Amino acid sequence: MKNFIFFLCISVILFASYTGIRSSSASTKGINLVALGDSITHGVGDPAKKGYIEDVKVKLEDLQNTPVKLSNFAIPRYSTDKVLEQLQDKKITAQIKQANYIILFIGTNDFRKSADYQFNPLDVKKINEGKVTFTTNLNKILENIRRGNPWAPIFILGLYQPYVEYSNHKEILSTITDWNNGIIEVAGNFQRTSFVPTLDLFQDKPKGTYFSDSLHPNPAGYKLIANRLSEKVLNEISSN
């Protein structure tokens, strides 16, 4: 009996040591952060081309005291169909497979194309058709990501409303809200997939303070997005 207790104690100690080594090893490897999207995630509008995603990287490094490897695959003018093409690239899928956190900010160009870049008046029929294509593609994107990486949390950022100069800006706001509801619905079909709203970040604020042009945020605008996203990611980390 004494020998059994002795060997049991040794086994517990060895297991604790092993798991401690694994935990320490995981922390030294750092965090792999993968981003997909269009010009907004690319950082257009920021003279330093850092946008919001580099700020998120720095915040994670500072607050988690661990290195963050950022793989930013965002390309200006990309829409969901282009992201689907990207997901056939073995280099990109390899990074997704290794990712600890995945950021997806897409849909602005889908929305603009569905409106034929004419926002006053809105062609409601075309925009509704565009939304169906967008949400279908978004679902396929998430399916692709989940096939390569079933566990990493995915954060999907919602669309904001930069078209405040139009007289029908309230109608545009309502339409973008509807598109965001579509994103929320699709995200709800996947485990560990969170919607991150951005619509409220710029509402009732002077556009010139937060935008570099008619569409893209400036560094101050990107800071608002980075703060919101960082909070969501850190909440996810703390809950695990």
N, C-alpha and C positions, 0 to 999 in steps of 0.2 A: 504493500500500500504506500509505504514511504517512497519507494522508487517511482511509483506511478505519479505521486504528487510532485516529486522532483522533476521528472521529465515533462510534466504538464507546465510547471513554472518556467522551465527552460524554453519550451515551445512558445509560451505567451511572450516571453522577453524577445525571442528571435523574431516573432511575427511583428511585434511593436517596432523593433529596430528596422525591419524590412520596409514596413509601411512608412516609417519616418524618413528612410532614405528615398523612397519613391516620392514622397511629398516634397522633400527638399530638392530632388532632381527636377521635378515638375516646375517648381518656382524659379529655378535658375534658367530653365529653358525660355521663360518669358511668355508673352502673349502674342499669338498670331491673329492679326486683324485684317480682314479682307473686305474691300469696298467695291461695289458695282454701281454704275449709274451713268449720268450724263455730265454736262458742263458744270452743274452745281457741285457735284462731288469732285469733279476735276479741279474746281477752284477758280473758274473764270469770274473775273470781277475783283479778285484779290491780286494786287500787284506782285505779291510774293508767291502766288499760285498755290497757297496752302489750303485755302478754303476752310471748311469746318472740320474736315477729317484729320488734318494734321494737329489741330487743336485738341481733338478727342484723344489722339495718340499721346500727346504730351501730358494731358490730364491723367490718363491711365498710368503712364510711367511714374508720374509724381505721386499719385495717391496710392498706387499698388506697390511702389518701390521695386519695379521689375521692368526689364526692357520690353518694348512692344515693336514687333515687326509689322509694318504696314504694307500691304499689297493693294494699291489703288488702281483698279482696272477701269475706272470711269473715263469715258470719252465724250467730248462735246458733241451735241446733236444726236446722241443715241436715244433710241426709244426701246420699248420692250422687245421688239423683233430683233434688234441688234444685240441685245443682251442674250437672247436665246442663241444667236449665232456664236457669241463669245463662249458660251457654255459647252461648245463643241471643241474648244481649244484645250488640249491636254495640259498645257502649262497652267492655265487658269484653273482647271478642275483639280489639278494637283495641289494648288494653293488652297482651294476651297476645302479639300479633304483634310488639310492640316489646320484649318482655321479654328480658333477658339471662339471668335465672334465674327459675324457676317453682317455688313451694312448694305442695304439696298435702298437707293433713292432714285426712282425712275417714274416716269409718267408725264412729266412736264411737256416733253416733245410729242408724246401721244396725244395729249389734250390739244396742243397747238395745231397739230396736223389735222385732227378731227374737226377743228373749227375753220380749217383752211386759212389759218392765220388772220381771220377776220372776226373780231370780238364784239363788234357792234354794227348790225345785230348779230346775235348768235344763231347759227343754224342748228336748232335743237335736234332735228332728226339725225343729222350727220354726227353730232356730238354723242348722242345716245348710241349710235352704231359704233362710234369710236370707243366708247366705254366698254362695250361688249368685247371688242377685240382686245382692248387693254387688259381687262380682268382675266380673259382667257389666257393671254400671254403671261400675265403675272402668275397665274396658277401653274403654268408649265415651268416657269423659271424656278419657282419654289420646289416643284417636284424634282427638277434637275438637281438643285442644290441639296435637297434632302437625300437623294440617291447617293451623292458623294459624301455627304456629311450629315448623318441622322441626328446628331446631338448638339452641335454648336448653336447657341441662341442667334436668331436672325432678327434684326431690327429694320423694319420697313418704314421709311419716313413718308409722311403724307405731303400732299401738294399745298403750296401757299398761293395767295392771290395777289399778284403784282400789278394787275390791270386796273388800278384804282383811278386812273385818269379818264376812263371811259364813263360816259353818262349812265350806262347800264351796269355799273360795277356791282350793284347788289345782285343782279341776275347772274353775273359771272361768279360771284361769291357762292351763291346757292348751287350753281352747277358744279363748281370745284368741290363743294361740300359733298355733293352726290358722288363724285368720283372718289373722294376719300372714304365714303361709306362703302364703296366697292372694294377698296383696298382692305378695309377692316374685315369685310366679309370673307375675302380670300385668305387673309392672314389667319383667320379663325379656324381654317381647315387644317392648319399645320401646328404640330407641337413646338413649343419653345420659340414661337414667332410673335413678335410684338410690334404693334403699330405705334409710331412716334409722331404725334401731331406737330405740324409747323404752322398751320393756318392762323392760329391766334398770335403767333410771335410778332407779326407785322401789322396786324389789324389796328386801325386808329392811331397809327404812328406815321410821322412824316417820311415819305418815301425817300426823299433826298438824303436823309440821315442814315439809312440802312441799305441803299441800293447804289450800285455803280453805274447801272444803265436801266433800261426798261424792264429787265428780267432778272438780272443776277445781283445777288447781295454784294456789298462791299465788306471789308474786314469786320466792321461793326455788326453787319447783318449775319455774317457767318458765325460770329461769336455767339449770337443768340441761338443759332441752330446747334452749335457745338455744346453749349451749356445744357440744352435740353437733352441731346443725345447722350452726353456723358453721364448725366443723372440717371437715365434709363439703364445704361450699361452697368454703372456702379451698383444700382439697385439689384440688378440681376446677379452680379458677383457676390454681393453681401447676402443674398438669399440662398446661396449654395454653400 
